[in-house]
Amino acid sequence: MNFILFQIPPDWAPNIHPMLVHFPIAILAVAIFFDFVSFFLPNEKKWWTEEATAFLYGVGAVAAIIIYYTGILAANSVDASEQAEAVMRIHRSWAWWTVWFYGIYAILRIIATWWSTERHRVKFHIGFFLVSFIGMYFLYQTGEHGAKMVYGYGLGTGQLIPKTKQTQQTPKQGYKSEEDGTVSWLIGKGAVNTLNDHFTFVQGSPNTAIDSDGDKQMLDFQNPDLFMRTNNSSYSNMQMKLMIDPDQYKGIISIVHNVHDAQNYAYMILHADGSAELGRVRDGQKTTIEEAGQHSFDWEKMKILKLSVNGDHIKGYVNGQQILHGHSDQTGPGSLGLKLNGQGTLGLTRMEVAPIAAEEDHDH
C-alpha cells in the first residue's frame, strides 16, 4: 500500500494562507444563509435550529482568527511590489476588523441563543440577523482586497515559472523618472554626474570608479565611509531597491529612510556576518526596532536589497527573501539614502525608488 505524504505548503505555494483562507468564508456564508432560511421554517419539527446557526458563527469566528494569523505570516514570506504592498496593508486592516467583529458577534449570538427567554428570542434573532450584514461587508472588503493582490498584482503567483535572467537596457543617461513617480539611478552615460546631482553627501565623499566586467558595468565605492541622501525630501511610503555586488567588500550597508539630517533618520543595516537590524536615530541616539541574527542571509550571494516602508510597517529583503519586519511610526516625510562603512570595493549597478500609492485606508 502506498502512502502519500502531504507537504504543507507544497512547493508551488508561497505559504499556507491561500490554501486555507476560503474555509472561514464558506462557514460564515453558510451561517448567514441558514440564518435567513430559518425565518421561514415552521416552529414544529424544525430541521435547522438557531442553536446550529450560532454554533456555525462560533466555528467561523475561530477559523477567521486562525486564518488571520496565517495571513500575517504569509505577508512575511512574499516579496511584494509597491502596488501590492499598498493593497496588502488595506487587506490586513479589513481582516483585522472582520476578526474582531465576528469574534464579538459569535460570543453575543451564542449567549443570546442559549440564555434568552422564549419571549425575546425572536427579537434577538431579527436584531442579530440585521447586524450580520456589517460582518458581510467586512468579509467582502477583505476578500476583494485579497483577490486584488493576487489577480491584480500577481502576489505569490508564478512559483513554478523558471526564474530567467532579465536583461536590462542601458539608458542613455544615469537617471530615469517615470510617470508613476518611480525614479532610478542606473549605470550609463553620465552616471557619476547624475549621482552627484541627485544626492547630497552628508558625511564623507565618494571615491568611485566605473568598472566593467565583460558586459556588466558597475559603480565601485572603494573603502567607503559615507552617508548620502536624496535631494528629494518628500518620501514617505515607498520601496527602495538596490542592485549591488559585495564580493570584494566587507563592512556594513545601510539603507536609510525618513532622513531629516545626520542625527535624525531611520535605517536598515546589513552586516557581513549575515545579521541585520531595523532601527531609528533620534538626536543622535540609536534605537533598535527589529533584529535578524547571524546567517540570516548570505553576504557573498547578496545581489538585490529592498526596503519597504508602508505606514508603520517596515520590511527588509535580500534577494527577494524577507529577513526583517518591524513597526515604527514615521516622523514625517524625509529623504532616502545609503550609508557605507567598510573595506574593499562595493559595486552598485542600480538604485530605484517607487512610491507606495495611498489607497483608501482603514488601518487600525
C-alpha positions in Angstrom: 0.0 0.0 0.0 1.4 3.4 -1.0 1.2 6.3 1.4 1.2 9.8 0.2 2.8 12.3 2.5 1.3 15.8 2.0 3.7 18.7 2.2 2.2 21.8 3.7 2.6 24.1 2.0 3.5 22.4 -1.3 6.5 23.6 -3.3 4.3 25.6 -5.7 2.6 27.6 -2.9 4.4 30.6 -1.2 2.7 29.9 2.1 -0.3 28.1 3.6 -2.6 31.1 3.8 -4.2 30.9 0.3 -4.9 27.2 0.8 -7.0 27.8 4.0 -8.4 31.3 3.5 -11.7 30.1 2.0 -12.7 27.9 4.9 -13.9 30.7 7.2 -15.6 32.5 4.3 -17.5 29.3 3.4 -18.5 28.6 7.1 -19.7 32.2 7.7 -21.6 32.2 4.3 -23.4 29.0 5.3 -24.2 30.5 8.7 -25.7 33.7 7.1 -27.7 31.6 4.6 -29.3 29.3 7.2 -29.8 32.3 9.5 -32.1 33.7 6.8 -33.7 30.4 5.8 -34.6 29.7 9.5 -37.1 32.6 9.4 -39.3 30.6 7.1 -39.2 27.2 8.8 -42.2 26.0 10.9 -41.7 26.0 14.6 -42.7 22.4 14.8 -40.2 19.8 13.6 -37.5 22.3 12.6 -34.7 20.6 10.7 -32.4 23.6 11.3 -32.2 25.4 14.7 -31.0 28.7 15.9 -28.5 26.9 18.1 -27.0 25.4 14.9 -26.7 28.8 13.4 -25.0 30.2 16.5 -22.6 27.3 16.5 -21.6 27.9 12.9 -20.9 31.6 13.7 -18.7 30.4 16.5 -16.8 28.0 14.3 -16.5 30.6 11.6 -15.1 33.2 14.1 -12.5 30.8 15.4 -11.5 29.9 11.8 -11.2 33.6 10.9 -8.9 34.2 13.8 -6.6 31.3 12.8 -6.6 32.4 9.1 -5.8 36.0 10.1 -2.6 34.9 11.8 -1.6 32.7 8.8 -2.1 35.8 6.7 0.3 37.8 9.0 2.9 35.0 8.5 2.1 35.0 4.8 2.9 38.7 4.5 6.3 38.0 5.8 7.0 35.3 3.2 6.4 37.1 -0.1 8.3 39.9 -1.9 5.5 42.4 -2.7 5.7 45.1 -5.3 5.0 48.6 -4.2 1.4 48.3 -5.6 0.7 45.0 -3.9 2.2 46.3 -0.7 -0.3 49.2 -0.6 -3.2 46.8 -1.2 -1.8 44.3 1.4 -2.0 46.9 4.1 -5.7 47.6 3.4 -6.4 43.8 3.1 -4.8 43.3 6.5 -6.8 46.1 8.1 -10.1 44.8 6.8 -9.2 41.3 8.0 -8.5 42.8 11.4 -11.9 44.4 11.6 -13.5 41.2 10.3 -11.9 39.1 13.0 -12.9 41.4 15.8 -16.5 41.8 14.5 -17.1 38.0 14.2 -15.3 37.2 17.4 -17.6 39.6 19.4 -20.7 38.8 17.3 -20.3 35.0 17.8 -19.9 35.3 21.6 -23.0 37.5 21.9 -25.0 35.4 19.5 -24.3 32.2 21.4 -25.2 33.8 24.7 -28.4 35.3 23.3 -29.4 31.9 21.7 -28.8 29.7 24.8 -29.8 32.0 27.6 -32.5 34.3 26.2 -36.1 33.7 27.1 -38.6 32.5 24.5 -40.4 35.9 24.7 -37.3 37.8 23.5 -35.8 35.1 21.2 -37.4 36.3 18.0 -36.4 39.9 18.6 -32.8 38.8 19.2 -32.9 36.7 16.1 -34.0 39.6 13.9 -31.6 42.0 15.5 -28.6 39.7 15.1 -29.5 38.9 11.5 -29.6 42.6 10.6 -26.3 43.2 12.4 -24.7 40.3 10.5 -24.8 42.5 7.3 -22.0 44.6 8.8 -19.9 41.4 9.0 -20.8 40.5 5.5 -19.5 43.9 4.3 -16.2 43.5 6.3 -15.8 40.0 4.8 -16.4 41.2 1.3 -13.9 44.0 1.6 -11.3 41.6 3.0 -11.8 39.2 0.1 -11.9 41.9 -2.5 -8.5 43.3 -1.5 -7.0 39.9 -1.1 -8.1 39.0 -4.6 -6.7 42.3 -5.9 -3.3 41.4 -4.5 -3.3 38.0 -6.3 -5.2 38.6 -9.5 -4.4 42.3 -9.9 -0.8 42.4 -8.9 0.2 38.7 -9.1 1.4 38.5 -5.5 2.5 34.9 -4.6 1.9 33.6 -8.1 4.3 32.0 -10.7 6.1 29.8 -8.2 6.6 27.1 -10.9 7.8 29.5 -13.6 11.6 29.3 -14.1 13.4 32.4 -12.9 15.2 33.6 -16.0 17.9 36.2 -16.1 16.4 39.5 -17.1 18.4 41.7 -19.4 18.2 45.4 -18.8 18.7 48.1 -21.4 21.4 50.6 -20.6 19.8 54.1 -20.6 21.4 57.0 -22.3 21.6 58.8 -19.0 22.2 57.6 -15.5 18.9 58.9 -14.1 15.3 57.9 -15.1 12.0 59.2 -13.9 8.7 57.5 -14.7 5.1 58.7 -14.7 4.1 56.7 -11.6 6.7 58.5 -9.5 9.4 55.8 -9.7 12.9 57.2 -10.1 16.0 55.1 -10.9 19.7 55.7 -10.9 21.4 53.3 -13.3 24.8 52.7 -14.8 25.0 54.5 -18.0 26.3 57.7 -19.6 26.7 60.4 -17.0 26.0 58.0 -14.1 28.6 59.6 -11.8 27.4 63.1 -12.5 23.8 62.3 -12.0 24.6 60.6 -8.7 26.2 63.9 -7.6 23.3 65.9 -9.0 20.6 64.0 -7.1 22.3 63.1 -3.9 23.9 65.1 -1.1 26.8 63.6 0.8 26.0 64.3 4.5 29.2 62.5 5.6 32.4 61.7 3.6 32.8 61.9 -0.1 32.6 59.2 -2.8 35.7 57.5 -4.0 34.2 56.0 -7.1 35.1 54.5 -10.4 33.2 52.9 -13.3 34.2 49.2 -13.5 33.4 46.9 -16.4 33.4 43.1 -16.1 32.5 41.8 -19.5 29.0 43.1 -20.3 28.5 44.1 -16.7 29.1 47.6 -15.6 29.0 49.0 -12.0 30.0 51.9 -10.0 32.6 50.9 -7.4 32.7 52.5 -4.0 36.3 52.0 -2.7 36.9 51.7 1.0 33.7 53.8 1.6 32.9 55.8 4.7 30.0 57.9 3.6 26.4 58.9 4.2 24.5 60.1 1.1 20.8 61.2 0.9 18.5 62.2 -1.9 17.9 65.8 -2.6 14.2 65.0 -2.7 12.9 65.0 0.9 9.3 64.2 0.2 9.4 60.4 0.5 7.0 58.7 2.9 5.5 55.3 1.9 7.9 53.8 -0.6 10.1 50.9 -1.7 13.8 51.4 -2.3 15.7 48.8 -4.2 19.5 48.4 -4.8 21.3 46.1 -7.1 24.8 45.5 -5.8 27.9 43.4 -5.9 29.6 42.9 -2.5 32.1 40.2 -3.5 35.1 42.3 -2.6 33.6 44.3 0.2 33.4 43.7 4.0 31.7 46.1 6.3 28.1 47.4 6.6 25.5 48.5 4.1 22.7 50.7 5.4 19.6 51.8 3.5 18.4 54.9 5.3 15.0 56.5 5.1 12.9 59.2 6.7 16.1 61.2 6.8 15.9 64.7 8.2 19.6 65.3 8.9 22.7 63.3 10.1 21.2 63.0 13.6 17.6 62.0 12.7 16.8 59.1 10.4 15.7 55.5 10.2 17.7 52.6 8.8 18.1 49.0 7.8 21.7 47.8 8.4 23.2 44.7 6.8 26.4 43.2 8.3 28.9 40.9 6.6 28.2 38.1 9.1 24.6 37.8 7.7 22.9 39.7 10.6 20.7 42.7 10.1 18.6 45.2 12.0 16.0 47.9 11.6 16.2 51.0 13.8 15.9 54.7 14.2 18.3 57.5 15.2 16.8 60.5 17.0 19.0 63.3 18.1 22.0 61.0 17.5 20.6 58.3 19.8 20.1 54.9 18.2 17.1 52.7 18.9 16.8 49.1 17.5 13.4 48.1 16.3 13.9 44.6 15.0 16.9 42.3 14.6 17.9 39.3 12.4 20.6 37.1 13.8 23.8 35.9 12.1 23.5 33.9 8.9 20.0 35.3 8.1 21.3 35.8 4.6 24.4 35.0 2.6 26.5 38.1 2.2 28.5 36.9 -0.7 25.4 35.9 -2.7 23.6 39.2 -1.9 22.6 40.9 -5.2 19.3 42.7 -4.6 18.4 44.7 -1.5 15.0 46.2 -0.9 13.5 48.3 1.9 9.7 48.7 2.1 8.1 51.4 4.2 4.3 51.4 4.4 2.8 53.3 7.3 4.3 51.9 10.4 5.3 48.6 8.7 9.0 48.4 7.7 10.3 45.4 5.8 13.7 44.4 4.6 14.5 42.0 1.8 17.7 40.3 0.5 17.4 38.7 -2.9 13.6 38.7 -2.7 13.5 37.0 0.7 12.2 39.0 3.7 14.6 39.0 6.6 13.2 41.8 8.7 9.7 43.2 9.6 9.4 45.8 12.2 7.0 48.6 13.2 7.8 52.2 13.9 5.8 55.5 13.4 7.3 57.8 10.8 8.3 61.3 11.8 7.0 62.9 8.6 8.4 62.7 5.0 12.1 62.7 4.5 15.0 61.8 2.2 16.3 58.3 1.3 19.9 57.3 1.0 22.8 55.0 1.7 25.4 54.7 4.4 28.5 52.6 3.8 31.4 51.9 6.1 33.9 49.1 5.3 36.9 47.9 3.4 37.2 46.8 -0.2 35.1 47.6 -3.1 31.3 47.6 -3.2 29.7 47.6 -6.7 26.4 49.4 -7.4 24.5 49.0 -10.7 21.1 50.4 -9.9 19.1 52.3 -7.3 15.3 52.5 -7.6 12.7 54.3 -5.5 9.0 53.5 -6.1 6.2 55.2 -4.2 3.6 53.1 -2.5 0.3 54.6 -3.7 -2.1 55.7 -1.0 -5.4 53.9 -1.2 -8.5 54.2 0.9 -7.2 53.4 4.4 -9.0 51.8 7.3 -5.8 50.9 9.2 -6.2 50.2 12.9 
